């Protein structure tokens, strides 16, 4: 897991995590850790991250 990448994109990731998935054209109403991880990988924020890894990063960031 690349902490430097998260530090550089952390603000945007927090913004996405706090947003509604529909704002990003997605057909569900809330983020699950797995859906958010998949979305962030698809958007290029990470090459790969597990939903548990994302959960830990968000917890560290207070989200």
C-alpha positions in Angstrom: 0.0 0.0 0.0 1.5 3.3 -1.0 1.0 5.8 1.8 2.6 8.6 -0.3 -0.1 8.2 -3.0 -2.8 8.4 -0.3 -1.2 11.5 1.2 -1.2 13.1 -2.2 -4.8 12.3 -3.0 -6.2 12.0 0.5 -8.3 15.1 0.3 -10.0 13.9 -2.9 -10.5 10.4 -1.6 -12.2 11.8 1.6 -14.4 14.1 -0.6 -15.5 11.0 -2.7 -16.0 8.9 0.4 -18.3 11.6 1.8 -20.2 12.1 -1.4 -23.2 10.3 -2.8 -22.4 7.6 -5.3 -25.1 9.0 -7.6 -23.0 12.2 -7.9 -20.5 10.0 -9.8 -23.1 8.4 -12.0 -23.3 5.2 -10.0 -26.6 3.3 -9.4 -26.4 2.8 -5.7 -27.2 5.1 -2.8 -24.3 4.5 -0.3 -20.7 3.5 -0.5 -19.6 0.2 0.8 -15.8 -0.2 1.4 -15.6 -2.6 -1.5 -17.6 -0.3 -3.9 -15.5 2.7 -2.9 -12.2 0.7 -3.4 -13.4 -0.5 -6.8 -14.3 3.1 -7.8 -11.0 4.5 -6.6 -9.1 1.9 -8.6 -11.2 2.5 -11.7 -10.6 6.3 -11.3 -6.8 5.7 -11.0 -6.3 6.8 -7.4 -4.7 3.4 -6.7 -3.4 0.6 -8.8 -5.0 -1.8 -6.4 -6.4 -1.6 -2.9 -8.5 -4.0 -0.8 -11.6 -2.7 0.8 -10.0 -3.5 4.2 -6.9 -1.5 3.3 -9.2 1.4 2.2 -11.2 1.1 5.5 -7.9 1.3 7.5 -6.8 4.4 5.5 -10.1 6.2 5.9 -10.1 5.4 9.6 -6.6 6.9 10.0 -7.9 10.0 8.2 -11.0 10.3 10.4 -13.6 9.4 7.8 
